Amino acid sequence: MVDRRELLDNAAKLSLRPQIVEKDVVLGWVLAGIYNHEPLIESWIFKGGTCLKKCYFETYRFSEDLDFTLTDSSHIDETFLQHAFGEISEWIYEQTGIEMPADQHRFEIYDNPRGRPACQGRLSYRGPVSPTAGGLPKVRLDLTADEVVVLPASRVSIFHPYSDAPDKGIQVRSYAYEEAFAEKVRALGERARPRDLYDVINLFRNTETRPSSPVLREVLRQKCDFKGIPVPRLADLEPHRTTLEGSWQPMLGHQLPALPPVETFWNELPAFFDWLEGGEAPVVRAAYAASPGETVIRERVLRLPVPGRAQSYLEVIRFAAFNRLCVDLDHVDLSGRRSTRRIEPYSLRRTSEGNIVLHAFNTAKDAHRSYRLERVRGARVTNETFVPRYEVELTPHGPLRIQPTAGGSVSLGSGSLARRSRSRRPSRKTGGP
């Protein structure tokens, strides 16, 4: 089991409550249990915001629920689910020591708006930092069995950056990236919740993994047709703006180390819908010019030869870059003098001498600066936003490249939608391979 100290250290590093990090560990092991349980492996398809966090973008908002589309509707049955998760809970305890008392699992079966059975489940657990009073924390399951799955599901390893990770990782069966994106746009149109706005704009900003707009539009159309709703438009969201802004902090604040202003996300919606409806995509900024022998570092999980504190500061900086937030950076110069700069973070690179440097824009100096990572003494996310002057290279280099598995449906006319959707802008490499 991940011990209490590791959870507290990770929570401090990420500026989150320890219970949020503990739940992220538990979510990973619930996924491991589901995809280790033979009856569920091929018929449960992972989706939703937690899917984006665990499967595609490690620097992302933390989520608390597990959403699945089930291809076998007979699994929407309380007796079946109680038995399955009783066995899964026993397996998780054997693997990790995390207690998930089966007698406290709850599964509510109900009819969805189409008159088909769906389920909301609650899985109680006890971990190293779980409260000892007021009841055990819970993982929520949201299960539907009549969703249209447009693209073949994908087999992918989830992010589980904790010491209890199994040697071979944790593999799940998830929505294809394009389908996860389309599902978020559909959800934004239907319910206009803060997390959907946050997800849609962040997926749109990720230019290196952005699918072609015709592909996304067609997947979205099929999903909306199935729901009996029109494809969302910007005008449809306008009546919900006040409510969305009012719930931004309560619904998202606990999932992020720092909450970006809602206006920076809302104000990008016109560009998103213009692109979705066939307009031009926003111009992609060029990367900051590299020095001779300099190479960009964009590993998905960075394992750099720097002190632990610098590693934690880097996680803060990467989060800020992903969310277009400025950072107050504490840094010492060659003479040992310490000072604080407010920066826009852009890129992490290795120099020809082997030094790791952060390329940034110093807002006070109104100029580009670079900072040796081992001289960083602190990093704090601010609520000041920035519009990128260069390509932001601090985020991971797109989602995992994943292979489709059996299942899923249809293509667009002649030619596979899955193949067509893999059209990407070629990745830019700076200063070497």
C-alpha positions as CSV (number, residue, x, y, z in Angstrom):
1,M,0.0,0.0,0.0
2,V,1.1,3.6,-0.6
3,D,1.9,4.9,2.8
4,R,0.7,8.0,4.5
5,R,4.0,9.8,4.0
6,E,4.0,9.3,0.3
7,L,0.4,10.6,0.0
8,L,1.2,13.7,2.1
9,D,4.4,14.4,0.1
10,N,2.5,14.1,-3.2
11,A,-0.3,16.3,-1.9
12,A,2.2,19.0,-0.9
13,K,3.9,18.8,-4.2
14,L,0.7,19.2,-6.1
15,S,-0.9,21.7,-3.7
16,L,-3.9,19.4,-3.2
17,R,-5.7,17.9,-0.2
18,P,-4.2,14.5,0.7
19,Q,-7.6,12.9,0.3
20,I,-7.7,13.9,-3.4
21,V,-4.4,12.1,-4.0
22,E,-5.5,9.1,-2.0
23,K,-8.6,8.8,-4.1
24,D,-6.5,9.0,-7.2
25,V,-4.5,6.0,-6.0
26,V,-7.8,4.1,-5.2
27,L,-9.2,5.0,-8.6
28,G,-6.1,3.4,-10.2
29,W,-6.6,0.2,-8.3
30,V,-10.4,0.0,-9.0
31,L,-9.5,0.3,-12.7
32,A,-6.9,-2.4,-12.2
33,G,-9.5,-4.6,-10.5
34,I,-12.2,-4.1,-13.1
35,Y,-9.8,-5.0,-15.9
36,N,-8.4,-8.0,-14.0
37,H,-12.0,-9.4,-13.6
38,E,-12.7,-11.7,-16.5
39,P,-16.4,-11.0,-17.0
40,L,-15.8,-7.2,-17.3
41,I,-12.6,-6.9,-19.4
42,E,-14.1,-6.8,-22.9
43,S,-17.5,-5.2,-22.1
44,W,-16.6,-2.2,-19.9
45,I,-15.3,0.8,-21.8
46,F,-13.7,3.6,-19.7
47,K,-14.7,7.2,-20.5
48,G,-15.2,10.6,-19.0
49,G,-13.0,13.2,-17.2
50,T,-11.2,10.6,-15.2
51,C,-10.4,8.7,-18.4
52,L,-8.7,11.9,-19.8
53,K,-6.7,12.2,-16.6
54,K,-5.7,8.6,-16.2
55,C,-5.3,7.6,-19.9
56,Y,-4.2,10.6,-21.9
57,F,-2.9,13.6,-19.9
58,E,-1.1,13.2,-16.6
59,T,-0.9,16.9,-16.0
60,Y,-4.7,17.5,-15.7
61,R,-7.4,18.1,-13.2
62,F,-8.0,15.3,-10.7
63,S,-11.3,13.6,-10.9
64,E,-13.4,11.5,-8.6
65,D,-15.7,9.3,-10.6
66,L,-15.3,6.4,-13.0
67,D,-17.6,6.4,-16.0
68,F,-18.2,3.4,-18.2
69,T,-20.2,2.4,-21.3
70,L,-21.1,-1.3,-21.0
71,T,-21.6,-3.4,-24.1
72,D,-23.3,-6.1,-22.1
73,S,-26.5,-4.7,-20.6
74,S,-27.0,-7.7,-18.4
75,H,-24.3,-6.3,-16.2
76,I,-26.7,-3.5,-15.1
77,D,-28.0,-5.7,-12.3
78,E,-27.5,-5.2,-8.6
79,T,-26.8,-8.9,-7.8
80,F,-24.3,-9.2,-10.6
81,L,-22.5,-5.9,-9.5
82,Q,-22.5,-6.8,-5.8
83,H,-20.8,-10.2,-6.6
84,A,-18.4,-8.7,-9.1
85,F,-17.2,-5.9,-6.9
86,G,-17.1,-8.2,-3.9
87,E,-14.5,-10.2,-5.7
88,I,-12.7,-7.1,-7.1
89,S,-12.5,-5.6,-3.5
90,E,-10.9,-8.8,-2.2
91,W,-8.4,-8.7,-5.1
92,I,-7.5,-5.1,-4.4
93,Y,-7.0,-5.8,-0.7
94,E,-4.7,-8.7,-1.5
95,Q,-2.7,-6.5,-3.9
96,T,-2.5,-3.3,-1.9
97,G,-4.0,-3.5,1.6
98,I,-6.7,-1.0,0.6
99,E,-9.9,-2.0,2.3
100,M,-13.1,-1.8,0.3
101,P,-15.8,-3.3,2.6
102,A,-18.2,-5.2,0.3
103,D,-21.1,-4.7,2.7
104,Q,-20.9,-1.0,2.1
105,H,-21.0,-1.0,-1.7
106,R,-24.2,0.4,-3.1
107,F,-25.7,0.1,-6.6
108,E,-28.8,2.1,-7.6
109,I,-30.4,0.9,-10.8
110,Y,-32.7,3.4,-12.6
111,D,-34.1,4.1,-16.0
112,N,-32.3,6.8,-18.0
113,P,-34.1,9.4,-20.2
114,R,-34.4,6.8,-23.0
115,G,-36.1,4.3,-20.7
116,R,-33.1,2.0,-20.5
117,P,-31.4,0.8,-17.3
118,A,-28.4,2.6,-16.0
119,C,-26.6,2.5,-12.6
120,Q,-24.9,4.7,-10.1
121,G,-22.6,2.9,-7.8
122,R,-20.8,3.8,-4.6
123,L,-17.7,1.9,-3.5
124,S,-16.5,2.7,0.0
125,Y,-12.8,2.5,0.9
126,R,-10.4,3.0,3.7
127,G,-6.9,4.3,2.9
128,P,-3.9,5.8,4.8
129,V,-5.4,9.3,5.1
130,S,-9.1,8.5,5.0
131,P,-11.1,10.2,7.8
132,T,-11.9,8.0,10.8
133,A,-15.2,9.7,11.5
134,G,-18.2,10.7,9.4
135,G,-18.3,7.6,7.2
136,L,-15.8,6.2,4.6
137,P,-15.0,8.1,1.4
138,K,-16.4,6.6,-1.8
139,V,-15.6,6.1,-5.4
140,R,-18.7,6.8,-7.6
141,L,-19.4,4.6,-10.6
142,D,-21.6,5.8,-13.5
143,L,-22.7,2.9,-15.8
144,T,-24.7,3.1,-19.0
145,A,-25.4,0.3,-21.5
146,D,-27.0,2.0,-24.4
147,E,-24.5,4.6,-25.5
148,V,-23.4,4.6,-29.1
149,V,-19.7,3.8,-29.4
150,V,-18.6,5.3,-32.7
151,L,-14.9,4.4,-32.8
152,P,-13.1,1.2,-31.8
153,A,-12.2,1.1,-28.1
154,S,-8.5,1.3,-27.3
155,R,-6.2,-0.6,-25.0
156,V,-4.1,1.8,-23.0
157,S,-1.9,1.9,-19.8
158,I,-3.1,4.4,-17.3
159,F,-1.0,6.9,-15.4
160,H,-0.4,5.6,-11.8
161,P,2.7,7.4,-10.6
162,Y,2.8,5.9,-7.2
163,S,5.2,3.4,-5.5
164,D,2.5,0.6,-5.4
165,A,2.2,0.5,-9.2
166,P,2.4,-3.1,-10.6
167,D,5.6,-3.9,-12.6
168,K,3.6,-4.3,-15.8
169,G,1.4,-1.3,-15.2
170,I,-2.4,-1.1,-15.3
171,Q,-4.1,-1.5,-18.6
172,V,-7.7,-0.6,-19.4
173,R,-10.1,-0.5,-22.4
174,S,-11.0,3.1,-23.0
175,Y,-12.8,5.4,-25.5
176,A,-10.6,6.5,-28.4
177,Y,-9.2,10.0,-27.9
178,E,-11.4,11.5,-30.6
179,E,-14.5,9.9,-29.0
180,A,-13.6,11.1,-25.5
181,F,-13.2,14.7,-27.0
182,A,-16.6,14.4,-28.8
183,E,-18.3,13.1,-25.7
184,K,-17.1,16.1,-23.7
185,V,-18.4,18.5,-26.3
186,R,-21.8,16.7,-26.2
187,A,-21.8,16.9,-22.4
188,L,-21.0,20.6,-22.5
189,G,-23.9,21.3,-24.8
190,E,-26.3,19.2,-22.6
191,R,-25.4,20.3,-19.1
192,A,-22.9,23.2,-19.4
193,R,-20.9,22.2,-16.3
194,P,-17.6,23.7,-15.3
195,R,-15.6,20.5,-15.7
196,D,-16.9,20.1,-19.3
197,L,-15.9,23.6,-20.3
198,Y,-12.5,23.0,-18.7
199,D,-12.0,19.7,-20.5
200,V,-13.2,20.9,-24.0
201,I,-11.0,24.0,-24.0
202,N,-7.9,22.1,-22.8
203,L,-8.4,19.4,-25.4
204,F,-8.8,22.2,-28.0
205,R,-5.6,23.9,-26.9
206,N,-3.7,20.7,-27.3
207,T,-2.8,21.4,-30.9
208,E,-0.5,18.4,-31.4
209,T,-3.3,16.0,-30.7
210,R,-6.2,17.9,-32.0
211,P,-8.2,15.7,-34.5
212,S,-9.4,17.2,-37.8
213,S,-12.6,19.1,-37.3
214,P,-14.6,17.1,-39.8
215,V,-13.8,13.9,-37.9
216,L,-14.7,15.3,-34.5
217,R,-17.8,16.9,-35.9
218,E,-19.0,13.6,-37.4
219,V,-18.3,11.6,-34.2
220,L,-20.1,14.4,-32.3
221,R,-23.1,14.3,-34.8
222,Q,-23.5,10.6,-34.3
223,K,-23.4,10.9,-30.5
224,C,-25.9,13.8,-30.5
225,D,-28.2,12.0,-33.0
226,F,-28.3,9.0,-30.6
227,K,-29.3,11.3,-27.7
228,G,-31.9,13.1,-29.8
229,I,-30.3,16.5,-29.3
230,P,-28.8,19.0,-31.8
231,V,-25.0,19.4,-32.2
232,P,-24.1,22.1,-29.6
233,R,-23.5,25.7,-30.8
234,L,-22.1,28.7,-28.9
235,A,-25.5,30.3,-28.8
236,D,-26.9,27.3,-26.9
237,L,-24.4,27.9,-24.1
238,E,-25.0,31.6,-23.6
239,P,-28.1,31.2,-21.4
240,H,-26.1,29.1,-19.0
241,R,-23.1,31.4,-18.6
242,T,-24.1,33.0,-15.3
243,T,-24.8,29.6,-13.7
244,L,-21.6,28.1,-15.0
245,E,-19.5,31.0,-13.7
246,G,-21.1,30.8,-10.3
247,S,-20.3,27.1,-10.0
248,W,-16.7,27.3,-11.4
249,Q,-15.0,27.5,-8.0
250,P,-17.3,25.0,-6.0
251,M,-17.2,22.3,-8.7
252,L,-13.5,22.6,-9.9
253,G,-11.5,24.3,-7.1
254,H,-10.8,21.1,-5.2
255,Q,-9.6,19.2,-8.3
256,L,-6.8,21.6,-9.2
257,P,-3.8,23.1,-7.4
258,A,-4.8,26.5,-8.7
259,L,-8.1,27.4,-10.4
260,P,-7.7,29.4,-13.6
261,P,-10.2,32.2,-14.2
262,V,-13.4,31.0,-15.9
263,E,-13.2,33.9,-18.3
264,T,-10.1,32.5,-20.0
265,F,-11.9,29.3,-20.8
266,W,-15.3,30.9,-21.8
267,N,-13.5,33.4,-24.0
268,E,-12.0,30.6,-26.1
269,L,-15.4,29.1,-26.9
270,P,-16.0,31.2,-30.1
271,A,-12.6,30.1,-31.6
272,F,-13.4,26.5,-30.7
273,F,-16.9,26.5,-32.2
274,D,-15.6,28.3,-35.3
275,W,-13.0,25.6,-35.8
276,L,-15.5,22.8,-35.1
277,E,-17.9,24.2,-37.7
278,G,-15.2,24.3,-40.4
279,G,-13.4,27.6,-39.8
280,E,-9.7,28.1,-39.5
281,A,-7.8,26.7,-36.5
282,P,-6.0,29.2,-34.4
283,V,-2.4,29.9,-35.4
284,V,0.1,27.6,-33.7
285,R,2.9,29.6,-32.2
286,A,6.5,28.6,-33.1
287,A,8.7,27.2,-30.4
288,Y,11.4,29.5,-28.9
289,A,14.5,29.2,-31.0
290,A,16.9,26.6,-29.7
291,S,20.6,27.2,-28.9
292,P,23.1,25.0,-30.7
293,G,23.1,21.5,-29.2
294,E,19.9,22.2,-27.1
295,T,17.2,19.5,-27.0
296,V,13.6,19.7,-25.8
297,I,12.7,17.5,-22.8
298,R,9.0,16.3,-23.1
299,E,9.0,12.9,-21.5
300,R,5.6,11.9,-20.2
301,V,6.9,11.1,-16.7
302,L,10.1,13.0,-16.2
303,R,13.0,11.2,-14.5
304,L,15.6,13.9,-14.4
305,P,18.9,14.1,-12.5
306,V,17.7,16.9,-10.3
307,P,17.0,17.1,-6.5
308,G,13.6,16.0,-5.3
309,R,12.5,19.6,-4.5
310,A,13.3,20.7,-8.0
311,Q,11.2,17.8,-9.3
312,S,8.3,19.0,-7.3
313,Y,8.7,22.6,-8.5
314,L,8.8,21.3,-12.0
315,E,5.4,19.6,-11.5
316,V,4.0,23.0,-10.4
317,I,5.4,24.7,-13.5
318,R,4.1,22.0,-15.8
319,F,0.6,22.4,-14.4
320,A,0.8,26.2,-14.8
321,A,1.9,25.8,-18.4
322,F,-0.9,23.4,-19.2
323,N,-3.4,25.9,-17.8
324,R,-1.8,29.1,-19.2
325,L,-1.1,30.5,-15.7
326,C,2.0,32.5,-14.7
327,V,4.3,31.3,-12.0
328,D,6.2,33.1,-9.2
329,L,9.6,31.5,-9.5
330,D,12.2,31.7,-6.7
331,H,15.7,31.4,-8.2
332,V,19.3,31.9,-7.1
333,D,22.0,33.4,-9.3
334,L,25.7,32.5,-9.5
335,S,26.4,34.7,-6.5
336,G,23.8,32.9,-4.4
337,R,21.4,35.9,-4.4
338,R,17.8,34.8,-4.3
339,S,15.0,36.6,-6.0
340,T,11.4,36.0,-7.3
341,R,10.4,36.5,-10.9
342,R,6.9,36.2,-12.4
343,I,7.2,34.1,-15.5
344,E,5.3,32.6,-18.4
345,P,6.7,29.0,-18.6
346,Y,7.3,27.5,-22.0
347,S,10.0,24.9,-22.4
348,L,12.3,22.5,-20.6
349,R,15.6,21.8,-22.4
350,R,18.9,20.1,-22.0
351,T,21.9,22.1,-23.1
352,S,24.9,20.8,-24.9
353,E,26.7,20.9,-21.5
354,G,24.1,18.7,-19.9
355,N,22.3,21.4,-17.9
356,I,18.5,21.4,-17.6
357,V,17.1,24.8,-18.2
358,L,13.6,26.3,-18.1
359,H,12.8,28.7,-20.9
360,A,10.3,31.4,-19.8
361,F,9.2,34.9,-20.3
362,N,9.9,37.3,-17.5
363,T,6.8,39.6,-17.3
364,A,8.6,42.3,-15.3
365,K,11.6,42.4,-17.7
366,D,9.3,41.9,-20.7
367,A,11.9,39.6,-22.1
368,H,12.8,35.9,-22.5
369,R,14.9,34.4,-19.8
370,S,16.2,30.9,-19.0
371,Y,16.7,29.4,-15.6
372,R,18.9,26.5,-14.5
373,L,16.6,24.0,-12.8
374,E,18.9,23.1,-10.0
375,R,18.9,26.8,-9.0
376,V,15.1,27.0,-8.6
377,R,14.2,27.3,-5.0
378,G,10.4,27.6,-5.2
379,A,7.5,27.8,-7.7
380,R,4.0,28.9,-7.0
381,V,1.1,29.1,-9.5
382,T,-0.6,32.4,-9.7
383,N,-4.1,33.3,-11.0
384,E,-2.6,35.6,-13.7
385,T,-3.2,34.1,-17.1
386,F,-1.1,34.5,-20.2
387,V,-1.6,34.2,-24.0
388,P,1.3,32.1,-25.3
389,R,4.0,33.9,-27.2
390,Y,5.7,30.6,-28.2
391,E,4.7,27.0,-28.3
392,V,4.1,25.6,-24.8
393,E,6.5,22.6,-24.8
394,L,6.2,21.8,-21.1
395,T,3.2,19.6,-21.4
396,P,3.5,16.0,-22.4
397,H,3.9,15.4,-26.1
398,G,0.3,14.5,-26.8
399,P,-1.7,11.5,-25.6
400,L,-0.4,8.0,-25.6
401,R,-0.3,6.3,-29.0
402,I,-2.8,3.5,-28.5
403,Q,-4.0,0.6,-30.5
404,P,-7.7,0.0,-31.1
405,T,-9.1,-3.3,-29.8
406,A,-12.0,-5.3,-31.0
407,G,-15.4,-3.6,-30.8
408,G,-16.7,-0.2,-31.6
409,S,-18.6,0.7,-34.7
410,V,-18.7,2.5,-37.9
411,S,-16.8,4.4,-40.3
412,L,-17.4,7.6,-42.3
413,G,-18.5,6.6,-45.8
414,S,-15.6,4.8,-47.4
415,G,-12.5,4.5,-45.3
416,S,-12.1,4.1,-41.6
417,L,-13.0,6.9,-39.3
418,A,-10.4,5.7,-36.9
419,R,-7.7,5.9,-39.6
420,R,-8.9,9.3,-40.8
421,S,-9.0,10.6,-37.3
422,R,-5.3,9.9,-36.8
423,S,-4.3,12.8,-39.0
424,R,-2.1,15.0,-36.9
425,R,0.0,18.0,-37.3
426,P,3.6,16.8,-37.5
427,S,5.3,17.3,-34.2
428,R,7.9,20.0,-34.0
429,K,11.3,19.0,-32.7
430,T,13.7,21.7,-31.6
431,G,17.4,21.4,-31.4
432,G,17.8,17.8,-32.2
433,P,15.9,14.5,-32.0
